[in-house]
Each structure stands twice: as structure tokens, then as C-alpha cells.
């Protein structure tokens, strides 16, 4: 597959996803700017709000595009589910709400969220216990760890992988480097060069045993479901189905 074909395939896939989630383009519409008190800012135009217990219908919720985390959320009273009903009823219009759920989300909440709604999209780790609109392929244990970290007060930004500044290396750059005699990334060394052979001679085995303090650090907790929600928001903005506020 050429680079152009790959680009067309990715673009086509994003368009299909957006077409399923948002039945028609919403160019010219914009969500209400989010107030700082509504939640924690994730990226420009998108905030994060976690509700460990679903409050009453009169409780304040984000007024702009938001990720609303309902993983592990319980309900304070039967009337509290009215809040979810209001979100569903208003989902034909902006703002966009990306709702995170899991198998421990109160069943009454999950039932109210079932069905496809234009501007309300549920996301969750792939599990036979729930059927979110977007199922994220991440271990359930990793999702639980992320939820527990958030409940303990960890900032959501701390659970997102940092972006690495890598040089873009496409087919054009590869051809150019090959023409200029520049070794390609991850290519094997030229063993016909004696100096190259010496350069890659294996080091002498070390007799020193690594101390416990030198062991590799534990893998940091990351929230793949939250990351996917942000990516989905960015994709919809890029496709002009919604406008960044």
C-alpha cells in the first residue's frame, strides 16, 4: 500500500466514524464556551468532569464540550437519573458530551444511556458487561487503575501519555535519505565494512548483578479510555462536525 493509499484509507475511516456518530455535519454551530468552574480543562475547548455520585437534576454540569466520567458512579436517589435523561433528551444539539462508563457504573445510568444519540457518545474499556458506543481495547485492570487514580485525586492530565517529538519519516524522506547514502532507520549495519564490524562487536558480559534499586521502574498508569475520548473530539473538530471553542 502506498503512502497516498494509506492516507486515503485513514481519511475514509475517520469520515465513516464521524458519519455514524454525527448524522450530518454541524458546520456553523458551536458549543457554549466552557466555564472554568465546570470541570478540568483537558485541551482547548474540552473539559473533564468526574461524578462519583450522580447528583440531583439541578446540579451544575459542564456547559460546553465535556468528557463526563461516570466510571464507578452511583446514584444518590432515583430522581438523580433525571440528569442523564436531560442529557439524552438534549443530545440532538450541542454541546458534545463524551461519557465514560464501565461495569461498575450504576445499571440505571447505563440503561438511560443506551441507544445512539447524536451529540452524546459513550466510551468504555471493551467488556462483555457493557456496550458503549466506542469500546476501547485496553485491559480492564488498567482501566480500573486509572479510575482508582482519579478517585484518589490524580489529575487526568497525569494519566495521559506524553507526546514525543519524533521526526516525521515517510516514503519521500526514505527515498531522499537512500539517494544521499544516509542509513535508513532500523536498518541492519553494513557488515562488509571492517570498521562497522568492530563498531558492533558485542560488549563483554558484565559480572555485576543489578541491584533492586536499578530495576526498571513500574509502568505508569495511563487512561486509554480518556485518551480515546480526546482523540475522538479532536477528530470531529478536524472534520468540522463541531467547532473548537
N, C-alpha and C positions, 0 to 999 in steps of 0.2 A: 504494500500500500504506500503510495507516495505521500509526501507531506501535504499536498493540496487535497488529496482524497481524505486524509485523516482529519484535516481542518474542516472539510465539508461534513464529514460524519459526525464530529463533535458538535458543530453548529446545528445540524439537523436534530441531534438528540436533545439538545437544550431547548430547541423550539418545540419539539414534541412534548417535553416535560412541562414547559410553560403553558402550552395549549391545553393540556389536561387539567392543570391546576387553575388556570385563569381562562375561562371560556372565550374571552375576547380581549383584545388589547385595551388598556386603560390609559392611553396616551392623553395627556392634558389633565389627568386627575392627579391629585397629590394627597397624601395623608396629612393629618393635622400634625404640626410640629410637636415633638415630644417635650414635655416639661421635664426638667432635671429631677424633680421630685417623683416622677412616675416610675423610675427604675434606674438601673445602672447602664450607662452608655457603653455599648459594645463597639460599634463603628458608627460612622456618620449616618444619622437617620434611623438607627435601630437601637432600642434599649432592651435590657433584660430585667424581668421581674419574676421572682420566685415566691410562690404561695404555698407554705407548708400546710396551712389550714385555709380552706376556702371560706372567705368572709361573706358577709351578707351582701345582698344585691346593691346596696348603697355604697359599698366600699369603693375607694378610688382605684382605678386600674389605668394602665398606660393609655394615653390619648392618641399616640402616634404608633407607627410600626413597632412591633414589640415581639420579643421571644418571651412567652409566658411559661414558666417551668412548673408543671403540675406533677412531676415525678414524686411519688410518695405522698401526694396531697390527700388530706382527709377533709371531710365536710363538717362544719360546725353545727349545722342543722339542715333538715330537708329543704328549708327555704333558701339555703345558700346556693343550691344548684340553679336557682333562678339566674345567677350571674352567668353561668355557662349558657343558659337558654338565650340570654340577651346577646351574647357573642354570636351564637349561631344565627339568630334572627337578623343581626346586622351584618352578617358576613357577605352579603351581596354588594357591600360597599366598603371602601377603605375606612379605617386603616387595616393593614395586613397584620394578622396575628398568627405567629408560628408557635404552636402549643406542644410542649414536650410532655410525653406521658410514659409510664412504664407499668409493669404488672402490679405494682403496689398503689397505683392511683385508684382512688375510690371508684367502685364499679358504677355508681350513679353518674359520676363525671364522665367516664368513658362512654357510657350509653348515650349521653347527651351530645357527645362529640362525634358519634358515628355518622357516616354519610359524607358525601363530598360537598364542600362549601367553598365558594369562590375565593374569599379572602381570609379563610380560616383553615390552616393546614396543620395536621397533627404529625409529629415525628416521634420516633422511639427506637430503641435497640430492637433488632429483629428477635421476636419471641412468639411462641405459639399462644401465649396468653393474651396478646393484644394484636390489633390490626390497624396500625397507624397508616395515614396516607403515604408517608415516607418511612420505610423500615431501613434502619442503618445497620450495616454489617459490622457490629462491634460485639465483643464478648459481654455477656450480661454482667459478669463480675466487674468488668471495667466500668460499665455504666453505673453500677451500684457504688463503686468507689468514688466516682465523680459526684454522684448525688450526695453521698455522705460528706464529701469535702465541702460542698456548697452549704449543706446544713450546718457544718462546723464553722462557717464564716469565711471560707476561702473565696476570694474574688473570682468571678467567672473568667476574667482575662487570664488568670494564672493557670487555668485548665485548658487553654488553647495553645496549640503548638506554635512556636515562634517561626516566623517566615525567614527562610535562609536566602541570602542574596547570592544566587548562583548565576553564572554566566549562561546566557541562552545559547544552546548548541543545537542548531537544526541542520538539515541536509546541506544548505548553502554554505554554512560555516565549515562543515566537514569536508566538502569538496575543495573549498578555498585552502584549508589547512593542509589537505593532502597534496594539492598542487604546489604549495610552498614548502613541502617537506616537514611539516610540523606533525609530530606523533599524535595520533588520534586518542582521545580519552579511553582508558581501559583497554588499550590495545597491547598485545604482548611485546616485550622488548625484542630488538633485532639481535639474535644470538650469533649472527655472522660477524659481529664486531667484537674483537677480543676484549676491548675496554668495557663493552657492555656486559660481557660475561662476568668480568671481575666486579662490575658495579652491582650485579645482582647476586653475588655469592652469598649463600645463607650465613647468617651470623652464628658464631659458636654458641652452643646451648648454654644457658645460664644454670648454675647450680643453686642459685638463691631462690628460695621459695617465697612466693608473695605473702606478705603479712595480711591479716584480716583488714587492716586499715587501707591496703592497696587494692582491695577487691573492687569490682565495678559497682558504681552506685546503683541504688534501686531505680527501676523505671518510673519516671514521674507520672502522676495521674493526669490523664487527659480526657476531655469530654468530647467524644466523637459526635454525639447527637447534637450538642450545642454548635459544634463546628459546622455540621451539615446544615443546620438552620441558617447560619450566617451565610454560607455558600449559596443556599437557595435564594435568600434575599438579594444577594449581590447579582445572581444570575437574572432574576426578574427585573432588577433595576437596569442591568446591561441590555436586556431585551426590550426595555422601555414599556413593560407591562405596568410598572409602577415607577414613580419618581422618587429619587432620594431627597429627603427633606433636610 
